[in-house]
Amino acid sequence: MKPPVLLLSAALIFWGWQTGMWIFAIPMALILAGYRLINSRWDFSYEDFRRIANLCLIILIIVFVSLITTNRSIYLIYNLLQWFPLVFFPLLAAQTYSVNENIDIRTLFISQKNVIKSESRRYIINLSYPYFALCMLSAGAANTRDISFYIGMFLLTSIALWFIRSPRFSPIIWLSLILLAGSMGFVGQIGVYQLQQKLEDTVVSWLSKSNNIGQLTDSTIKQTSIGEIGTLKQSNEIIFRVASDNQNVAPGLLREATYDKYKSTFWVASNSNFTTVQPEMNGKTWRLGNAPADSSKLTISATLNQGKGLLRLADGTFEIDELPVSQMEKNKYGTVKVEGKDNAIAYRILFNKSLSLDSPPTEEDLQIAQPETEAINQIISQLDITGKSPRAILERVDSFFIKNFRYSLKFIENNHRATPLSTFLLKTRAGHCEYFATATTLLLRAAGIPARYAVGYSVREFSQLENQYIVRSRHAHAWTLAYINGKWQAFDTTPADWASIENANASKLAFISDLWSFFSFKLSSWLRSGLMSNLFKYGWWLILPLILLRLWKFNSHNKVRRLSTKQISAKQVAKVDINRKEYEFYLIEKTLNELGFSRQPSESLKNWIERLEKELPNSDLINDLTSLVELHYRDRFDPQGIKETERARLKSAVQAWLVMLQTQFPKNSARN
C-alpha cells in the first residue's frame, strides 16, 4: 500500500530539520511532491533498477569513506545513519516515477546479479513505507536531545498508521489508543535514553582504554597500571602526528595532564578548576603566556572525541595557532582542554622550554602517601642526599634508577603486606614508566623538592613515509615535574632502553596499518582544507548539471521509455487482457460480454453469476457455470494451482458450456 502523496515529503523535511541537511531535504521533498503534477512516467526495466541500486551503493561508499577519515570514533555509525535518506533517494525517486510504482527487491542484492528475471509477485515491493521508516531512523540518529524529535516522529508515524488502520475499529477508539501509546512511549523513551547514555559511556570508556579512541584522558584523576598482574599490552596504533621545523632533533615529551596527589595507584589533580582562555580576534589563536624573544614551533595533528579532549603541549607553550575549536580552558597545572564541532584537528604551538607557565608549588607538592612512607624513607637513607643541592639530588636519584632498576612490562604477584610501589622500590626493581615516575615524584618530595606527576607522550619516531614524527599509543609516557630554581622542569628516570624494548615487541606487520593510517590522515587533511570546504559548499551546484546530463544519457542510451498517464492506463488495461487470455474461463466472460451480459468493472465473478441467474433462462447453464468458477478460482489463486488433468477437464468443460450457450443464443441473437 502506498502512503499519502505528501507524507514522504513531510518525512524528508523532518529529517532535514533534525539533521540540518536542508540543502538536500527540500529538493528531495519537492521531487516527491511533484509526482501528481507531472504526467510522464518512465518504463524502467529490471536492469535499469539494478544500475540505480549500484549508484546508491557508490554514494554510500563515498559517504562512508568521507566520514571515516574525519571521525573514527564509535559515533561514526550515528553520522552514517543520518545520510541514509540521501543515499537511497535515487531508488525511491525511480520507483515513484516508474510505470509500475514498485521495485523488484532482487535488484538490491549483488548476489542476485545473474538471477533469472522471472515475473514473481513474491519479489515485488513498494519502498515507500520502508523509506519513511528510514527517514525517522536517520532523524533520530541526529540526537537533537529535545522534545521536537519525539513530537514530530509521533505525528508523522500516526498519520502513516492512520491510512493503513483496520476499518473494523472506530476512529475514536483508534485515536485514543494511539495517544495512549504515544504517551507511554514518551515516558519509556526517557528511560531508554538514560540506559543508552550509560551503555555508550561504558563502551566508549572501554574502547578508549583498549584502542585509545579519541584519547579520553581524565584531567582530574589518573588510574595507573601499578599493581596489575601479567603483561601490560600496548597498542601500535598511530594516534597523532608532529611536524617540526628541525627534523634532526626529536620534539621529546609532550604533556597532556599533570597531577599532584597520589593515593593507592591513583594520581589526582586537587583543586583542578579550569578557567576560560579567550581567543584572539581571528578565533584561532590562543595565548597562554607572554612571548619570549625566541621560540620553537611544532604542528600537531590529532583527534578529539566528540569534539572534546586535552591538548598535547610542549613545556613552555605560550601560544597555540590555527586551532579550530570554540572553547578552551586551562587549569593551574598547565592542562589545557578544548571543545569544538570537529574531531580531526591540526594546530601549531609556539614554545620555549625555559618558560614555566604552571602555578607555583603548594603543600600538596610535598606530600607523600602514608602507605609509601616507610619504603620512601628507606631509599632516601640509602641515597644519602640529605643537605645536598637540588641538582645533586636529581643526579643521585637518576643514577640510582639507572644502576639498580630495569624496564619491564611483565609483573608477578605482589606481596600483599606491601604496596605495589614499595615492592617495586625494595624488591622487584622492574616496572614501566608509571612506576618510575611515581617513585621519583615521591622521592623528590621526601628530599624537600616540590614535584608533580605528568602524563603525555614521548615523540621520537620519525616516519620517512610521512616526513614527520608519528606517535603511537604505546608511546604514552609518564614522568616527573620537579620545581627547581623557580620553575618546573621535566625529570624522567625511566630507563632509556624502554623505547627499544617496546619496539621489539611490536608486530612485524605494523607497516600495513601504518599505510592505511597515512592514507586516512592525508584524505582527512585534504577534506579539512579550505579548497575542499568551498568544494563541498558549492560543489553540489556544479555537479547538478552533470547529474542531469547523465540522466539524459541514461534515458537515451538505455532506451527507457517515457509514457504519459493515458498511455500507462491503456497499457495496464492491455496487460489485464493479456493475463486474462491465459485462463480458459475468460472465454466465457468474453462471449457473454458480446451477447450483452456484461460484467461490471468492480463486480466479482460470483456476484455476476447471481445476476446472470436472473437474466439467463436456462438454469443448467448457471449450475454448470458455478462449478466452473470454483475450478477457475483454484487455477488462478491457489499457490499450488491445479493438476494437468483438471486443467484439461476445465478446458473441455468451458468448450462444452460455450456450445450450450451457442445453442441457446445463436449468432446475431445478442441481447438488445
Beta strands, then each sheet from edge to edge (+ up, - down):
strand 1: 40-43
strand 2: 103-104
strand 3: 124-125
strand 4: 221-223
strand 5: 230-231
strand 6: 238-244
strand 7: 252-259
strand 8: 261-263
strand 9: 266-268
strand 10: 275-276
strand 11: 286-287
strand 12: 296-303
strand 13: 308-310
strand 14: 317-321
strand 15: 327-330
strand 16: 336-339
strand 17: 344-351
strand 18: 406-407
strand 19: 410-411
strand 20: 430-431
strand 21: 451-459
strand 22: 461-463
strand 23: 468-472
strand 24: 476-484
strand 25: 487-491
strand 26: 561-564
sheet 1: 1+ 26-
sheet 2: 2+ 3-
sheet 3: 4+ 9- 8+
sheet 4: 5+ 19-
sheet 5: 11+ 14- 17+ 12- 6+ 23- 22+
sheet 6: 7+ 21- 24+ 25-
sheet 7: 10+ 15- 16+ 13-
sheet 8: 18+ 20+
end
